[in-house]
Each structure stands twice: as structure tokens, then as C-alpha cells.
Amino acid sequence: MFNHIAQIQPGGAPSVFLSPSTQAFNPHITGDGNEEYWMNLITDAMIPYLEASGIRYGRNDPDGTLSQAIAASNAGNYDFHLAIHSNASPPTSPGAFRGPNIYYYATSTEGRRMADIIANNFKVIYPDPNLVIIVPNTTLAELRLTSAPSVLVEVAYHDNWQDATWIMNNVYSIGRTLALSLTEYFGIPLIEP
């Protein structure tokens, strides 16, 4: 049921539903903004690359709920669903964790393929490539309930000073890397805007 396959119509442009975090209640440890703010900036940075590369896209409503984002994604018949978040360490060890975590639905071959692509590309831009990990999951709603193959990217930890600063200083690089990953997934070239 959840082994979604990307099915791009012959001659049609590939499409993605972008779902940046709506979690404004997660502050960055730096005091500059929150998870919702920075993930939407990263998504904004992706758009020119997607448009130049011929990838159609939809996007969640920053004021909407997670259920509304999933419903919009499913209603749009997209080829892929990309959720973009930042992470937080467990409450027992705040700020202790670092690195990008790329989640995919555990039985989805297309989700795993995209997770591998994103992880390989993040290893090029993240300061410690050994901290870039892929995580199979069966509980996250954006992996479990979307019709399209999906990945949820936790780009780094917003409660860790080094990671939060890295996010802030690399918005365009992260956005370009995610756009590059989509072009690789769809088998098309990345066009610089």
C-alpha cells in the first residue's frame, strides 16, 4: 500500500508538493526566527531552481494544518511529496544532537531512493558528512498518509547552536541541494536560474 511509485506522464513535467514546517512554536536556539520561518525560506530558495528546471510544484499553506497539507498533496496528484523540517534533540539532552536526518516510509522503494539521493547531496554541503543519516519510519503522517512517494527531511537541529547557525548561513545552499535532489530523482538536469 505504501510502496508508492513516481509515475510521470509521458511528455509531462514532473511535479512535487513542497511542505515546509508550519511549526512556528519551535524557536531557533540563536533567537533568530523559528522552524517555520527558516524552512519556508529554504523552500523559497528552491522555487527558482524548480521553475528553471521545469518541475511543477504545489506548496502547503503556512497557516494551515498538517492534515490540510496532506489533503492538498493528495488532491494534486503530485509525483513526489517533500516535507522540509528542522529537528530538536530529546528533552533529556537538549541541543546535544546534530546533523540532517532524512526520513522515508520503511517499505517505500521510491521514498528510499529519494532519501539516498538527498543524503548523498547533503553530505557535500553539511560540515560533518558522517552525521547525515537516513531513517526508515512508519509513523510520520507525511510519510504514511500521502499518496505520492515522500520524504521528510530534518535539515539539521534547531536547538543546537552549530546546526541552527548552519541553517541560517546556508538557506540558499540547502534550497539548491533539495532542488538538485529532485532533478536527480526525476532524471532531469538542474538548470541554474
C-alpha positions as CSV (number, residue, x, y, z in Angstrom):
1,M,0.0,0.0,0.0
2,F,2.8,2.5,0.8
3,N,5.3,1.4,-1.8
4,H,4.5,4.4,-3.9
5,I,6.0,4.7,-7.4
6,A,6.5,8.0,-9.1
7,Q,4.5,8.0,-12.4
8,I,5.3,10.9,-14.6
9,Q,3.0,11.2,-17.6
10,P,4.9,10.9,-20.9
11,G,5.8,14.4,-22.1
12,G,4.6,15.8,-18.8
13,A,6.6,17.9,-16.4
14,P,7.3,16.2,-13.1
15,S,5.6,17.7,-10.0
16,V,6.4,18.0,-6.3
17,F,4.3,19.1,-3.3
18,L,6.5,21.1,-1.0
19,S,5.6,21.0,2.6
20,P,7.8,23.2,4.8
21,S,7.2,23.1,8.5
22,T,4.3,25.1,10.0
23,Q,5.8,24.7,13.5
24,A,6.3,28.3,14.5
25,F,6.4,27.1,18.1
26,N,9.9,25.6,17.6
27,P,12.4,28.5,18.2
28,H,15.9,28.5,16.9
29,I,18.4,28.4,19.7
30,T,20.1,31.5,18.2
31,G,16.9,33.6,19.0
32,D,16.6,34.4,15.2
33,G,13.3,33.0,14.0
34,N,11.8,29.6,14.3
35,E,11.5,26.3,12.4
36,E,8.6,27.5,10.3
37,Y,10.4,30.7,9.3
38,W,13.7,29.1,8.2
39,M,12.1,26.1,6.4
40,N,9.9,28.4,4.4
41,L,13.0,30.5,3.4
42,I,14.6,27.2,2.3
43,T,11.5,26.4,0.3
44,D,11.5,29.9,-1.2
45,A,15.2,29.3,-2.3
46,M,14.1,26.1,-4.1
47,I,11.5,27.7,-6.3
48,P,13.7,29.4,-8.9
49,Y,15.6,26.2,-9.5
50,L,12.3,24.2,-9.8
51,E,10.9,26.7,-12.2
52,A,14.1,26.9,-14.3
53,S,14.3,23.1,-14.4
54,G,10.7,22.5,-15.4
55,I,9.4,21.0,-12.2
56,R,5.8,21.9,-11.4
57,Y,5.1,22.4,-7.7
58,G,2.4,23.0,-5.1
59,R,3.0,24.2,-1.6
60,N,1.3,23.9,1.8
61,D,-0.4,26.9,3.4
62,P,1.9,28.2,6.2
63,D,-1.2,28.9,8.3
64,G,-2.8,25.5,7.5
65,T,-2.7,22.3,9.4
66,L,-0.7,19.1,8.7
67,S,-4.0,17.4,7.6
68,Q,-4.7,20.2,5.2
69,A,-1.2,19.9,3.7
70,I,-1.6,16.1,3.2
71,A,-5.0,16.6,1.7
72,A,-3.7,19.3,-0.7
73,S,-0.8,17.0,-1.7
74,N,-3.1,14.0,-2.3
75,A,-5.7,16.1,-4.2
76,G,-3.0,17.5,-6.6
77,N,-1.8,14.1,-7.8
78,Y,1.9,15.1,-7.4
79,D,4.8,12.8,-8.4
80,F,6.5,13.4,-5.0
81,H,5.9,14.9,-1.6
82,L,8.8,16.7,0.1
83,A,8.4,17.7,3.7
84,I,11.1,20.1,5.0
85,H,11.7,20.5,8.7
86,S,14.4,21.1,11.3
87,N,14.9,18.8,14.3
88,A,15.2,19.0,18.1
89,S,17.1,16.8,20.4
90,P,15.2,14.8,23.0
91,P,14.1,16.9,26.1
92,T,16.5,14.9,28.3
93,S,19.5,16.1,26.3
94,P,18.6,19.5,24.7
95,G,21.0,20.7,22.0
96,A,23.1,17.5,22.1
97,F,22.3,16.2,18.6
98,R,23.4,17.4,15.2
99,G,23.1,16.5,11.6
100,P,20.5,16.1,8.8
101,N,18.0,13.2,9.2
102,I,16.2,12.0,6.1
103,Y,13.0,10.0,6.8
104,Y,11.2,7.8,4.3
105,Y,8.4,5.3,4.7
106,A,10.0,2.0,5.6
107,T,8.5,-0.1,2.7
108,S,8.7,2.6,0.0
109,T,11.4,1.9,-2.6
110,E,10.8,5.3,-4.2
111,G,11.0,7.0,-0.8
112,R,14.2,5.2,0.0
113,R,15.7,6.1,-3.5
114,M,15.0,9.8,-2.8
115,A,16.3,9.6,0.7
116,D,19.6,8.2,-0.7
117,I,19.8,11.0,-3.2
118,I,19.2,13.7,-0.6
119,A,21.6,12.1,1.9
120,N,24.4,11.9,-0.8
121,N,23.8,15.6,-1.7
122,F,23.6,16.8,1.9
123,K,27.0,15.1,2.6
124,V,28.5,17.6,0.1
125,I,27.2,20.7,2.0
126,Y,26.9,19.7,5.6
127,P,30.1,20.2,7.7
128,D,30.2,16.6,9.0
129,P,29.1,14.1,6.3
130,N,29.1,11.3,8.9
131,L,26.2,12.9,10.7
132,V,23.9,12.7,7.6
133,I,21.6,9.7,8.3
134,I,18.7,8.0,6.6
135,V,15.8,6.8,8.8
136,P,13.1,4.4,7.8
137,N,9.8,5.2,9.5
138,T,6.2,4.1,9.6
139,T,4.6,6.6,11.9
140,L,5.2,10.1,10.5
141,A,1.9,11.3,8.9
142,E,3.6,12.9,5.8
143,L,5.2,9.6,5.0
144,R,2.2,7.4,5.9
145,L,-0.7,9.3,4.5
146,T,0.5,10.9,1.3
147,S,-0.5,9.3,-2.0
148,A,2.8,10.2,-3.7
149,P,6.2,8.8,-2.7
150,S,7.5,11.0,0.1
151,V,10.5,12.0,2.2
152,L,10.6,14.2,5.4
153,V,13.9,16.0,5.6
154,E,15.1,17.3,9.0
155,V,17.8,19.6,7.6
156,A,19.6,20.0,11.0
157,Y,18.8,20.6,14.7
158,H,17.4,24.0,15.5
159,D,18.2,23.5,19.2
160,N,21.9,23.0,18.6
161,W,23.9,26.2,18.1
162,Q,26.2,24.9,15.4
163,D,23.3,23.4,13.4
164,A,21.0,26.4,13.8
165,T,23.8,28.7,12.7
166,W,24.5,26.4,9.7
167,I,20.8,26.5,8.7
168,M,20.8,30.3,8.9
169,N,24.0,30.7,6.9
170,N,23.1,28.1,4.2
171,V,19.5,28.7,3.3
172,Y,20.3,29.0,-0.5
173,S,22.7,26.1,-0.5
174,I,20.2,23.9,1.3
175,G,17.4,25.0,-1.1
176,R,19.6,24.4,-4.1
177,T,20.6,21.0,-2.8
178,L,17.0,19.9,-2.3
179,A,16.1,21.1,-5.8
180,L,19.2,19.3,-7.2
181,S,18.0,16.1,-5.4
182,L,14.5,16.5,-7.1
183,T,16.1,16.8,-10.5
184,E,18.2,13.7,-9.9
185,Y,15.2,11.8,-8.7
186,F,13.2,12.8,-11.8
187,G,16.2,12.2,-14.1
188,I,16.4,15.7,-15.5
189,P,19.2,18.3,-15.4
190,L,19.3,21.1,-12.7
191,I,19.0,24.4,-14.5
192,E,20.5,27.3,-12.7
193,P,18.0,30.3,-12.6
